[in-house]
Amino acid sequence: MEAAADAGGVLEVVVFPWLAFGHMLSFLELSKRLAARGHAVTFVSTPQNLARLPPVPPHLSPRLRFVPLPLPRVDGLPDGAESTADVPPEKIELVKKAMDGLAAPLAAFLADAVAAGRRPDWIVHDFCHHWVPPIAGEHGVPCAAFMTVYAAFVVFLGPRWANVEHPRAATEDFAVAPRWIPVPSTIACRRRSEAESIAALFRANASGVSDMDRVWLLFERCRVAIYRSCDEVEPGCSPSSPTSSSSPPYLPGSCYLP
């Protein structure tokens, strides 16, 4: 993104986080950093979530705007629930189903922005927004996936092709390092509860799309993956590190956000 900024000046960036405050706050921090560098940022979420975000420093306000998209109603989702904080764990899948209903409003917002001469240079979206890249592609807008986790976790989940070649079905499969890691590794779930939660990501849920299908579709369609990591946490893994050979083969590109 910085290379594009150097070549063309100020960037127009749209950010669109998953409806969980751990994600929204991370995206807000990214938005503030971009705005502090002079870029124009549009933060998209639902009305209630935007109202609950912490205030932005006044000197960044001119470059950071917030656009509300009303969350569609979904059977079983409590009235007024717009984030994972508003529902018990067993209803989070319904939040994903409701969020998928934001595809049409986002498409309308993007079409209006293009018509008004504010075509975004980038859309930065979350792990479950698999439908954003096709919408953005209709307007020639590239997408970047901001993963609010460290890179090794994404490697542990693995790309689609690796999971097809080395399928993991039982909970115990996630208690050992995956077979596609080419070097000795201790990355694995230490507790059974952790392994069960990871295994659940691969199963269908009430939204109709498993979390891993969302992630795989996203990586297959977006241009860049951003990880919330740094060389101090994952030494030698950054593409800019002198000990790193390249980005993971299943990602179109990657960068790190400390």
C-alpha positions as CSV (number, residue, x, y, z in Angstrom):
1,M,0.0,0.0,0.0
2,E,2.8,2.4,0.8
3,A,4.3,1.8,-2.6
4,A,1.0,2.8,-4.2
5,A,0.9,5.9,-2.0
6,D,4.4,6.9,-3.0
7,A,3.4,6.6,-6.7
8,G,0.0,8.2,-6.5
9,G,-0.3,10.3,-3.3
10,V,-3.2,9.9,-0.9
11,L,-5.0,6.5,-0.9
12,E,-8.7,6.0,-0.5
13,V,-9.0,2.9,1.7
14,V,-12.2,1.2,2.9
15,V,-11.9,-1.0,6.0
16,F,-14.6,-3.6,6.8
17,P,-14.1,-5.7,10.0
18,W,-15.9,-8.7,11.3
19,L,-18.6,-7.8,13.8
20,A,-16.6,-8.6,17.0
21,F,-14.9,-5.9,19.0
22,G,-11.5,-7.6,19.1
23,H,-11.6,-7.3,15.3
24,M,-13.2,-3.9,15.1
25,L,-10.7,-2.3,17.5
26,S,-7.8,-3.8,15.5
27,F,-9.3,-2.4,12.3
28,L,-9.8,1.0,14.0
29,E,-6.1,1.0,15.0
30,L,-5.1,0.2,11.4
31,S,-7.5,3.0,10.2
32,K,-5.9,5.5,12.6
33,R,-2.4,4.5,11.4
34,L,-3.4,5.0,7.8
35,A,-5.1,8.3,8.5
36,A,-2.0,9.5,10.4
37,R,0.0,8.9,7.2
38,G,-2.3,11.1,5.3
39,H,-4.6,8.6,3.7
40,A,-8.4,8.8,3.5
41,V,-10.1,6.0,5.4
42,T,-13.7,4.9,5.4
43,F,-14.6,2.5,8.2
44,V,-17.7,0.4,7.4
45,S,-19.8,-1.4,10.1
46,T,-23.3,-1.4,11.5
47,P,-24.8,1.6,13.3
48,Q,-24.7,0.3,16.8
49,N,-21.2,-1.0,16.5
50,L,-20.0,2.4,15.2
51,A,-21.6,4.1,18.1
52,R,-19.8,2.0,20.6
53,L,-16.3,2.5,19.1
54,P,-13.9,4.8,21.1
55,P,-13.5,8.3,19.8
56,V,-10.9,9.1,17.2
57,P,-8.3,11.7,18.0
58,P,-9.4,15.1,16.6
59,H,-6.4,15.6,14.3
60,L,-7.4,12.3,12.5
61,S,-11.1,13.0,12.2
62,P,-10.9,14.9,8.8
63,R,-9.3,11.8,7.2
64,L,-11.4,9.1,8.9
65,R,-15.1,8.7,8.3
66,F,-17.6,6.1,9.4
67,V,-20.3,4.6,7.2
68,P,-23.1,2.6,8.8
69,L,-24.7,-0.3,7.0
70,P,-27.9,-1.6,8.8
71,L,-27.7,-5.3,9.7
72,P,-30.4,-7.4,8.2
73,R,-32.8,-9.3,10.5
74,V,-32.2,-13.0,10.9
75,D,-34.5,-15.5,12.6
76,G,-33.1,-16.4,16.0
77,L,-30.9,-13.4,16.4
78,P,-32.0,-11.1,19.3
79,D,-33.3,-7.7,18.4
80,G,-30.5,-5.1,18.5
81,A,-27.7,-7.7,18.3
82,E,-25.1,-6.4,16.0
83,S,-21.9,-8.0,17.3
84,T,-20.6,-11.2,19.0
85,A,-20.7,-9.3,22.3
86,D,-24.5,-9.1,22.0
87,V,-25.2,-12.9,21.7
88,P,-24.2,-16.1,23.5
89,P,-21.5,-18.3,21.8
90,E,-24.1,-20.6,20.2
91,K,-25.6,-17.7,18.3
92,I,-22.4,-16.3,16.8
93,E,-23.1,-18.3,13.6
94,L,-26.3,-16.3,13.2
95,V,-24.2,-13.1,13.4
96,K,-22.2,-14.4,10.4
97,K,-25.5,-15.1,8.6
98,A,-26.7,-11.6,9.2
99,M,-23.4,-10.2,8.2
100,D,-23.6,-12.0,4.9
101,G,-26.7,-9.9,4.3
102,L,-24.5,-6.8,4.1
103,A,-23.3,-7.9,0.7
104,A,-26.0,-5.9,-1.2
105,P,-25.6,-2.8,1.0
106,L,-21.9,-2.9,0.5
107,A,-22.2,-3.2,-3.2
108,A,-24.5,-0.2,-3.3
109,F,-22.1,1.8,-1.1
110,L,-19.2,0.9,-3.4
111,A,-21.2,1.7,-6.6
112,D,-22.2,5.1,-5.1
113,A,-18.5,5.9,-4.2
114,V,-17.3,5.1,-7.7
115,A,-20.1,7.2,-9.2
116,A,-19.1,10.1,-7.0
117,G,-15.5,9.8,-8.1
118,R,-14.2,8.2,-4.8
119,R,-13.2,4.8,-6.1
120,P,-11.3,3.1,-3.3
121,D,-7.7,2.2,-3.9
122,W,-8.1,-0.8,-1.5
123,I,-10.7,-2.6,0.5
124,V,-9.3,-4.1,3.7
125,H,-11.6,-6.8,5.0
126,D,-11.8,-9.5,7.6
127,F,-11.5,-13.3,7.6
128,C,-15.1,-14.1,6.9
129,H,-15.8,-11.6,4.2
130,H,-15.4,-14.1,1.3
131,W,-18.1,-12.2,-0.8
132,V,-16.2,-8.8,-0.7
133,P,-13.6,-9.5,-3.4
134,P,-16.1,-10.4,-6.1
135,I,-18.1,-7.2,-5.4
136,A,-14.9,-5.1,-5.3
137,G,-13.7,-6.8,-8.5
138,E,-16.7,-5.5,-10.4
139,H,-15.3,-2.0,-9.9
140,G,-11.6,-2.9,-10.3
141,V,-10.8,-2.4,-6.6
142,P,-8.2,-4.8,-5.1
143,C,-8.7,-6.4,-1.7
144,A,-6.5,-7.0,1.3
145,A,-7.4,-9.5,4.0
146,F,-6.4,-8.3,7.5
147,M,-6.0,-11.3,9.7
148,T,-6.0,-10.2,13.3
149,V,-4.0,-13.3,14.2
150,Y,-0.3,-14.2,13.9
151,A,1.0,-15.8,10.7
152,A,1.8,-19.2,12.2
153,F,-1.8,-19.7,13.1
154,V,-2.9,-19.3,9.5
155,V,-0.2,-21.8,8.5
156,F,-1.5,-24.2,11.1
157,L,-5.0,-23.9,9.6
158,G,-3.5,-24.4,6.1
159,P,-4.6,-23.7,2.6
160,R,-7.4,-25.7,0.9
161,W,-5.0,-27.8,-1.2
162,A,-3.0,-28.9,1.9
163,N,-6.1,-29.9,3.8
164,V,-7.3,-31.9,0.7
165,E,-3.9,-33.8,0.5
166,H,-3.7,-34.2,4.3
167,P,-7.3,-34.2,5.7
168,R,-7.9,-33.7,9.4
169,A,-11.2,-35.0,10.7
170,A,-10.7,-36.0,14.3
171,T,-10.0,-33.6,17.1
172,E,-6.7,-35.3,17.8
173,D,-5.5,-34.3,14.3
174,F,-5.1,-30.8,15.5
175,A,-3.0,-31.8,18.5
176,V,0.0,-32.2,16.3
177,A,1.8,-30.0,13.7
178,P,0.3,-30.2,10.2
179,R,2.1,-32.3,7.7
180,W,2.5,-29.4,5.2
181,I,5.0,-27.5,7.4
182,P,8.3,-28.3,5.8
183,V,10.5,-27.8,8.9
184,P,10.4,-29.2,12.4
185,S,7.6,-27.5,14.3
186,T,5.8,-27.6,17.6
187,I,2.8,-25.6,16.5
188,A,-0.3,-27.6,17.7
189,C,-3.3,-27.3,20.0
190,R,-2.2,-28.0,23.6
191,R,-5.6,-28.5,25.1
192,R,-8.4,-30.7,23.8
193,S,-10.8,-27.7,24.1
194,E,-8.6,-25.8,21.8
195,A,-8.4,-28.6,19.3
196,E,-12.2,-28.9,19.3
197,S,-12.6,-25.2,18.7
198,I,-10.3,-25.4,15.7
199,A,-12.0,-28.5,14.3
200,A,-15.3,-26.7,14.5
201,L,-14.0,-24.1,12.0
202,F,-14.0,-26.8,9.3
203,R,-17.6,-27.8,9.8
204,A,-20.8,-26.2,8.4
205,N,-22.7,-23.9,10.6
206,A,-25.9,-21.9,10.7
207,S,-24.6,-19.3,8.3
208,G,-24.3,-22.0,5.6
209,V,-20.6,-21.5,5.1
210,S,-17.9,-23.0,7.3
211,D,-15.3,-20.6,8.7
212,M,-12.5,-22.3,6.7
213,D,-14.4,-22.2,3.5
214,R,-14.7,-18.4,4.1
215,V,-11.0,-18.1,4.7
216,W,-10.0,-20.2,1.7
217,L,-12.3,-18.3,-0.7
218,L,-10.9,-15.1,0.7
219,F,-7.3,-16.1,0.2
220,E,-8.0,-17.3,-3.3
221,R,-9.5,-14.0,-4.3
222,C,-7.7,-11.2,-2.4
223,R,-4.4,-9.7,-3.5
224,V,-2.7,-9.2,-0.1
225,A,-2.9,-10.8,3.3
226,I,-1.9,-8.7,6.3
227,Y,-1.0,-10.3,9.6
228,R,-1.0,-8.8,13.1
229,S,2.5,-9.9,13.9
230,C,6.2,-8.8,13.9
231,D,9.7,-10.2,13.7
232,E,9.9,-10.1,17.5
233,V,7.0,-12.5,17.8
234,E,7.7,-14.6,14.7
235,P,11.4,-14.2,13.9
236,G,12.4,-14.9,10.4
237,C,8.8,-15.2,9.1
238,S,8.3,-11.7,7.7
239,P,8.7,-11.4,3.9
240,S,11.1,-8.5,4.7
241,S,13.2,-10.5,7.0
242,P,16.7,-11.5,5.7
243,T,16.1,-15.1,6.9
244,S,12.7,-15.4,5.1
245,S,12.7,-16.8,1.5
246,S,9.2,-15.9,0.4
247,S,5.5,-15.6,1.3
248,P,3.5,-18.8,1.9
249,P,2.8,-20.4,-1.5
250,Y,-1.0,-20.2,-1.0
251,L,-1.1,-16.4,-0.4
252,P,-0.8,-13.8,-3.2
253,G,1.3,-11.6,-1.0
254,S,1.7,-10.8,2.7
255,C,2.8,-8.1,5.0
256,Y,3.0,-7.6,8.8
257,L,1.3,-5.0,11.0
258,P,3.1,-4.7,14.4
